[in-house]
C-alpha cells in the first residue's frame, strides 16, 4: 500500500564515496532496518536490491546510480546509491544533482580516499548538507582516533561524531548515541537501548560536550547560553544541531557495520532529524533569460522537474528518473519538455526500489519518481508546465579519459552501431561517440576501461551489435613555417576537346588557429574571373589531405597570382587540378611541419607515488606546468601530447594502486619535435589494417 506523505516528510539523500566503502551494503542495511526487506542481501551473492543488473552482479560493483526508498519515523526517504568507481563518477554527479543532502560513506580500514574527497568536494560545490558514515567497524586493528583526526584534516574541522563506537573490531555491535546519551546494542540488525556502561561514561560525556560546543559555535544565542550555563537543553541541542547541519556548518559522523546492519538505524534517524526536507532545501537557483530564478518546493506552484537519469531496459523501454522541484504531476497530464521544445503525455508514475516498481497516483514537489514510455525525453531534460516554461540547469559531466576506435564486426552493421550508441548516450551522457573525418574512424571516448567494456557489453546485449576495437589514430595536422611559390600546368589531350589550366601560387603561414585564407591577386585576366572559384575549390579540397602525411592542412594563406588558360580547352576541372598540384608544390617548399594535439592533465595522486608519476610523465614527453598540495594528495598539472596518453587512466591507476585519478582536456596544437618526426610520419602514412 502506498502511504501518502507531504513534502515536509520527504528526505532525498545520495550515498556517495570511494569505491569499496560499502555504499550498496549500507543501502541494503537501511532498507532492511526500515522493514522494506525480510532478509539482508549480499553483494557477493548478487542479491542486493541496489546492484540488480547482470553486469553489476557479475562484476560485484555498482555501475549505475540506483533509486531506493523506505519509510522511517513517519518520513519518506529517497536514497540514491551512487557508484564509487572512478569510471562511473558521472553517475555520482547525476545522483547528487537530484537530492538535498549527501551521506558520504568512508571505509574505516582505508580512511579518507581520493574518491571520498572527490564526492565531498562535489557535494560542497552544490552546497549540500553532508553527513559521514564510517563503515566496516568490524575490521581488526582500527585506530578510530587517528581516523577522526584524518576526517577533520581532510574534510574540515566542522566534522563531529554523533556516536561513540564501544567495541570496534571483530564482533562490533555497540554504539553510544552522543545526543541521546544512550547505549545501542545490536543483534541480527535489531537495536536495544540501555544505559551507558560506567567505564564509558567519562569519554561519552567528553564527546557530548565537544558536540554541544560545535553546535553552540554556529549560533550566537546558543553560544551565550552555553557560556553562561555550561550546557544546552535537549531541545536547544536538537534545534541547533539541525540548523547547523542544514547550513553546512557542522558535518556529523555516524558509525556502523553495514554488513551486519549495525548503526543503520542511527544513520536513518540522523537523515530524518538533521537533513532538509525539499521545503527547507536551498532549491535551485539559476539565471534564465537574464533573470534570476529561484525554485521552491511548493506543490501548488507550476511544474518544474529534472530528468537526472534514464534507465534503458530491454523489452520494457526507458525509465525517466525525475526529481520534481515544484508543482505536481499526475498520469494523463500533458507537459512541456522545454529542453527539446516538445510535449509529453504522462503515463504511469512509479516509486523505485532497485528493479521493483510501485505505482503511485501522483508526484509532487520533492518527489523522486520514474516515468515510463516518454516519447522524446532524456537525461538532462526539463519537464514543466506548458503555460510557464523553464529550463533547469543541466549536469556538467567530466571529460572522457579513454579513446578507442570501433567498427561493427558484421558487414552493414554501422547503422545499428550508430543507433545503439545514440540510445545508450541518452541514458549515459558521460561518454562520447562520433565519427572523426580527420582520421576516418568512429571514436568512442569513455571514462575508463570498465566504462568502455560495460558500454560494449550493453551494445551487444540490447542491440545485437558486436564491434572491433582498435587503437585510434592521432589527428595530426599539417602547416608551413616558411613562404614559397608553387606552379603547375595541367594539360591533357586525348582526342576531341582537351584540358588545360596553369596556376601560380604563393603560400605563407598564418597564426595558430587562424585557419585558411584564399587571396585572389590575378590581374590582367591571366586566369579568367569565372575560373577563380575553381582554383579556390581545388585548394579547399587539398586541405583535407595534406602533402606531408595526408593530414588536414591548417593555418595557411594561399594567393593565386598568375596563370594561363586556353580559349577552348580550359574548364573548371582543369583549374581545380592545376591549383591542387600547385598547392602541393608550394607547400612542400615552404618548410612543412606536422602539428599534434596537446592535452592539459590535472593528476591527483598520494604523495608516495609522486616520483613514479612524474617520471612516467617525462617519458610521455610531458611538461609539468604546476603542482599543488591538497592534504595528503599532490595535484600535478602537465601538458602531454595526445599520442602519449592513450589509456593513461589505466596506467595511472596501475602506478598508484588505484588511488590516483586525473582529468584531461584538449588545449592546442603544437609542432611535432624534429627528433620524432620521422617516426610519426611513418605511422601517419601507414595504411589501415
N, C-alpha and C positions, 0 to 999 in steps of 0.2 A: 504494500500500500504506500502511495506517495503522500508524505506529510507536507502540508503547506507551511511555509515559513516566510518571514519578512526579510527585507534587505538587511535590516539591522541584525538578523540572526545568522547571516552568511559570513564565513571566513574563507578567503581564497588565498592559498599558500602554495609555493613551489618548494619541493625538496630538491636541493641542489648541492653540489660538492664534487670533490675529486673522484675519479673512477675507483671503485672498490671500497668506498667509505661505508657502504651498506644502505644506500637510499631505498632501494627496492625492498630489501628486508625490513626496513623501518616502515615503509608504506604498508607492507603486509601486516606487520605487528599492530599498526594503528587501526587498520580495518578489523583485525581480529579482536583487539581490545574494545573497539566500539560496537562489537556484536554483529558486524557485517559478514564475518566468516565463522564457520564452525570449526575449522582446523587451519593451522598455520602452514602456508605453502613454503616451499624451499626452492631457491634458485637452482641448486644442484639437481633437483628432481624435475625442474621445468614446470613447477606447479604454482608459481606466484600469479596473482591477479594482474600485476603490472606488466611483467615480461611474458606476453601471451603469444607473440608471433613466432613462427617457425624458426626464423633467423635468430631471434633472441634466445630461444630455448637451446638452439644448437651452440651458440657462442657463449651463452651464460653471462651476457652483459646486456644492459639496456641500450637500444639503438634509437628509440623514439621517446618523446615525452608522452606519458600516459595520464589520462584524466581519471581520477578516482573520487569517490565521495563517501562520506559517512556522517552520522549524527553524533553529537557529543554535548551532553548537558543542555538540551533544548536549543542547540545551534546546529547549523548545517555547514560542514566543511567540504570545500572542493580542494582536493590535493593533487597537484601535478608532480608526478615523479619524473624528473629530468635526467637524461643520461649524463654520466660524468666523463666518459671517454672523450678525448680532445677532438676526435673526428666528428663528433656529434654536438659540438658546442652550440651550433645553430639551434638545436632543439632546446637547449637551456635558455637561449635568448628568447625563443618563442614562448616558452613557459613563463619566464619572468615578465614578459610583456602583458600576460593575461591576469596577473594576480596582484594582491595588495600587500603581500608580505613574503619573506623568504626564510625558510629554515635550512641553514647550511649545515650539512652533516660532515663531521670530522671523524676520521679513523683514529681511534685512541692510540694504537701502537705506532702509527706513522706520523701523527701530528698534522700540523698545517702543511699542505702540499700545494703545488703550483695551481692545480685546479681549484683548490679551496679559495685561494686569493683571487683567482680569475672571476669566479662567480660572485664572491663578496664584492669585488670592485664593480661588477656589472649591476648588482642589486643596489649598490651605493649610488651609481650614476642615475638609476631610476628612482632614487630617493625612497626606497622601500624600507619599512621597518624590518629588522632582522633578528632572528634567534639562532642559537647554535645548538646542535645536538651532538654530543661526544659519544660515539658508538663503540661497541666491542669492548666494554669494560670487563668482559670475562677472560681477556687475554692475560697471560702471566707477565710479571716484571714491568708493570705500568708505573710511570712516575707522573702522577696527576698534577703535582705541584709544578713540575717543570713544564708540563703541557699547558697548564693555565697561564703560566708566565709567557709561553710562546704565543698563545692566543692574544694576550694583551699587547705583546710586542708587535705582532704582525697585523692584527685586526683592529687594534685601538684599545686604549685604557678603559673605555666605557664597557668592556666585556666583563660581566659579573655572573657568578654562579647562582642559580636558583636552588640547587640541591648540593648535598654533600654525599658522595658515594661512600658507603660504610665498609664494604668488603670487596673492593675491586680485585680482579683476578679470577681464576677458575672457581666456579660456584657463585659468582657475584649475583646477589639478589636483594640488596638492601640500599635504600636511599633515605636521606633525611631531607625533607622539604624545608627550605630555609625561610619561606614565607609563612607557612602554617606552623612551622617548628614541630613537625610530626615525623615519625619513622614510618616508611612504607616498605613492607616486606612482600616479596613476590614468590608465588608458587604456581607453576603452569600458566603464567601470564596474568593471574589474578593477584590483586594487591590487598594487603591487610594493613590497617593503620595501627600504630601503637605509640607509646611514649619513647622519647629519645633515651637510649642507654646512658647510664651515668658517665661512662668513660668518654662519651662523645659530646656530652652537654657543653663543656667549655669551648670546644672547637666549633660546634654548631652555633653557639651564642656569638662567638667572634665573627664568623662569616655572616651571620644575620645582621650584625652591626655594620659590617662593610657594605652589605646590600642596602641597608637603610641610609647610610651616608651617600652612596652612589645616587640614590633616588633624591635625597634632600638637596644634593648639589645642583640638581636640574631645575629647582624651583625656589625662588627667594623666600616665599612664605613658609614652605616646608623647612628650609634651612634655618630660619629664625626659630621656628618651633623646636627643631632638633637641638639647636644650640642651647635653648633655654630649658628644655625638659629632658634632653638626652634620649628621647625615644619618639616614635610616631605611633599613633593608634593603628590597629589593623586596617581600619577604613581609609585612613590617610595614606598608609603604605600602599594599599591596593590601587587607589586612585592615582597616586603619584607615580607608581611604577608603570601603570598603563599609559599615562601621559608621556612619560619619559621614553617608553618603547615606541609609541606612535610617532614621536618627534625625532626618532633615531638618535636619542641622547644616551640611551642605555641599551646594551645588547645582551640579553640573558642567555646563560648556558644551561641547558638540560643535559642529563647524563643517562646512559642506559645501555642495554644489550638487546638490539633489535631481534637477534636470532632466537632469543628466549622471551621476548615481549616484556623485558624489564625496563620500566621507565616510559613506555609508550603512552601510558595514561597521563603522566606528568607533562609530556610534550603536548598532548591534545588539550589538556587544561590550560597550558600556557598560551596556546594559539587562540583559544576562546577568550581567555581573560585579558591578554595583553596585545593581541594583534587587532588591526582595524576591521570593522565591517566596511562594506563598499561605501556606505554613507559617510564614514569617518575618514576613508582613504583620501589621499591627495587628489585622486581622479586624474583625468587627462587635461593637460594644459598645453595648448599649441596655438600657432598663428595660421590663419587661413584667410586668403584674400586681403592681407594687410590688417586683419582684425584679430584680436586675441579671443580665443575660445576656451572656456572652462566647462568641462562636463562634470556634472554631479549626479550621483546615483539616485535619481528620482523616477519612480515607476510611472508617474503621470506626465513626465516630460516627453518630447519627441524621441523616437527610437534612434539610438546610435550603438552599433555593435561592431566588433572587430573579429574577423576570422584569423585566428593566430596559428591555426594548423589545419591541414587537410589530410585525412586518413583514407587511402585507397584500399578497398577490399575487393578481392576477386569475387565475381558473381553477385556482389552486393551494391557496388557503386561507391562514390565518395561520401565520406562523412566530413562535414564542415564544422570544426570546433569553434564555437562563437563565445566571446566574452561580451555580455550585454552591459554597456556602460550606463545608458539611460533608457527610459521607456520600457515597453513590454512588447512581447511577441507571441502570437498565437497561430496555430495551424490555420491555413486559409488566408492569412494576411498577405497582401501584395506590398512588397518593399522595394526600395531602390538599392541597387549595387552602385554606389556613387563612384567607386574606383574605376569601374568599367562602363559606366553610363548605360546600364541595363536595368531591367526589373526582374524580380524573382517572386514566385508564389511559394509561401512556406508550407511544407508538408508536415510530417511528424517531427516532434521535438523530443529529444532523449537526454536523460542524465546517463553518464557512463561510469562503469566500474571496470576498467580494462576493456575486455571484449563484451562484457554484459551490458545490456541496454535496458533502461526503464523509461517508458513513455511518460511524459508529463504534459499537462494541459496547457501550460504557458511558460514563458521565460520572462523574467523581469529584471530590472536594474540590479546588477551584481551577480547574476547567474552565469554559470559556465555550462553550456549545453552543446549537443550535437544536432545538426540539421542534416537531413538526407535529401538526395535527388535534386539538388540545386542545379540549374542549367549551366551557369557560367560564372560561378563564384569560387575563388581560390584563396590560398594563403596570402594574407596581407590586404584583403579586400574589406571594404566597409559596407555594412548593411544599415540602412537608415530609412526614416520616414520620407515618403516621396514629396511631401509638402515642405520639408525643411532639410535639404541635403547637406551632408557634412562628410568630409573625407578625413579619416583618422590617420595619424602618422603611422608609417609602415615600420618594418623591422630591418635594421641595417645588419645584414649577415656578414660574417668575416670573409675576407678574400680566400678563394680556394688555394690550396698549397701543393697539390699534385696534379700533373698534366700528362695525359696519355692520348694517343691516337687510337680510335676504334673504328671498325668497319664490320658490317654484317657478314657472317660466315656464309649464309645462304645467298645464292645469286638472286638479285632483285629484292633483297631484304632491307635496302636502305630506307625506303619509305616507312616500313614498320618500325625500323630503328628510330627514325626521327619522331614518329608519332609516340612511341613508347617513352622516349626521353622527354618529350613535351609533357606527357601526362605525369611522369614522375617528378618533373620540375614544378608542376602545380602543387604537388604535395611537399616538396623539399626544395625551396629556392636557394639553399646553400651550395648547390653545385651549378656548374655552367656547362652547357653542351652547345657547340656551334661549329659550323663549317668555316675553316680558315682558308680563304682563297690564296693567301700568300704561300702557304705550304701544301695546298691541295690535300688537306686531311680534315676529317671530322674529329674535333678535340673534345675530350671530357675532362673537366677540371673539378677536382673534389677536395675535401678537407683532409684526406689521408687514405692509406691503403685499405683499412676496414670499410670506410665510407665507399670507396671505389668498388670493392668486392661485393658489398651489400647492394649497391645500385645495380650491378650487373646480374646479381642473383635475382633481384626483383624483376629486372627486364626480361630475363629468361622465363621466370615462373608465371608472370602475369601477361606477357605479350609474346611469348614464344620466340624471342629473338636472342640468338647466340652471337657473340662478337669475337673478332680477332683484336687483340690488344697489342699495340706497337709503341716503340719509342717515338715521341713526337719530334718533328723537325723543328729546328730553331728558325724563327722568321727573320733571318738576316736581311739587311738592306744594302743597297749599293749607292755610292755617290762619288763625287770627284773632289780633289783638293786643289787642282790647277785649272788653267784655262787652255783651250786648244780649239783648233779648227778641223772640220771634217768635210769630206766631199764624197759623193757617189753619183755615177751616171748609170741609170737603168736604161738598157737598150735591148729590145728583143724583136727579132724579125724572123717569122717562120711562115711566110706566105700570107697574102692578104694584109690586113691592117696590122701594123706593129705596135710596140710600146716604147715610149721614150719619155724620160724625165731626168733632169740633173739638178742636184741640190747642194748648196754650200752652207755649212752651219758653223756657228761658234757656240761653245759650251763654257759655262762658268759656274762655280759653286755658289750656293745660297746658304743663309744661316740655317742652323739645325731647326727643323720643324717648319720651315717656311714653304716647303713644297716645291712644285714645278711651276716655272714661268715660261711662257712662249712669247717670243718677240718677233714681230714682222719688220725687217729692215730692208726688204726688197724695194729697189727703186728702178724706175725706167721700164717696168714691165718685163724684167728678166724672167720672172715667173708670173704668168697671168693671175690676176686677183682671184679668179674663180677656182684656182688650184691651191691657193694658200690653205684653206680648210683641210685639204687632203694631206698637205705637209704636216699640219698640226695633228691630224688624226694618226698619221704614221708614227709620230713621236709619242703620242699618248699610248698607243698600243705597245711601243717599245719599252715603256716604263714598267710594264708588268713583268717583264723577264729581261733583266739587265745583262749586258755583255760579259760581265766578270764572272758571275756564278749562277745566272738565271734567277736572281732575286729582284725584288721590287726596287726601282730606282727612285730616290727622293732628293729633294733639296738641290735642284739644278735649274739654271736658266739657260735656255737654248734660243739662239737668234738665227733665223734664216736670213741671209744677206744677199744671196745671189743664186743663179741657176740658169738653166736653158730649157726651152721647150720646142716641140715640133708642131706645126700647124695641124697635121693630120694624125700623127701617132701619139701625141700626148693625151693622157687622160688621168682621172683621179687615182686609179690603181698604180699607174707608173710613178706618180709623185709620192704616194704612200710608201711604196717600196724604196724609192730613192732616199726619202727622208729617214726611213728606218735604218738603212745601211749607212748613211752619212752620220747618223747619230752614233752608231756603233763605232765608226772610225774615229770620231771626235772623242767619244767617251774614253776609249782605251788609250788615247794620247794624253788625257788630262789628269794623270796621276789618280787612277781609280782606287777606291778603298772600299772595304766591307765594314758595315756597321752591325753591332749586335745589341740586343735589348739588355739593359741593366735594371736589376730589381733592387729595391731597398728592403733589407731584412731587419726586423726587430726580434732578437733572440733572447728569451728569458731562461736562465739556467741557474742551478745551485752553484755556489762559489767553487766547490771542489771539482767541477767539470770545466771551469773556465779555460784552463790550459789546452785541453784536448779540443775544445770547440774552436778556440782561436787558431790553433794550428791547422785544423780542418778547413777553416775559412780561408786561410792563407793558401792552402793547397788548391782551393777552388778559385783562385785569382780574386779573392775578396779584398775589399779595402775597409778597414774599420773607421767609422766616422764619429763614433762616440760611445761612451759607456756610462751607465748609471747604476746605483745600488738601491734595491728595494728590499729591506730586511735581509733575509738570507740569500736572496736572489740577485744575480747580476743581469742587467739588460744590456746586451751588446747591439749596437746599431752598425750595420755594414751595408756596403753595396757590392753586389755579386752579379756576374753575367748569368743570364737565364740558362745558357748552355751548361753551367756548372751546378745547377741546383735542382735538377730533376730528382724527384723522390727525396729531397732534403729532409722533409718532415720525418721520414722513416729513419734516415741516417742519424738525425738529431736525437730521436727517442732511443735509438740503439746506443749512442755515445753516452747518454745521460741516464740510462736505466729507466727510461720512460718519464723522467722528471723535467725534461726540457721541452719547451714549445716555442713556436715562432709565428710571426705574421709577415707577409710579404706583399709588395705591390710594385707595379711597373713604374719606373722613374723616367727613363730616357734611352736614347740610342747613343752608343759610343763606338769609336773606331776599334776594330779588332787589332790587337797588338801584332806587330810585324813578326814577332818570334813564333806565333802560332798560326799566322795567316795561311800558310801553305796547307797545313792540316785541315783547317776549317774549310778552305776552298775545295779540297779533295772530298770532304764529307758532304759539302753543299751540292757538289756536282754528281755525287754518287747516285746512280739510278735506284728507284724504289724497288724493293724485293717483293 
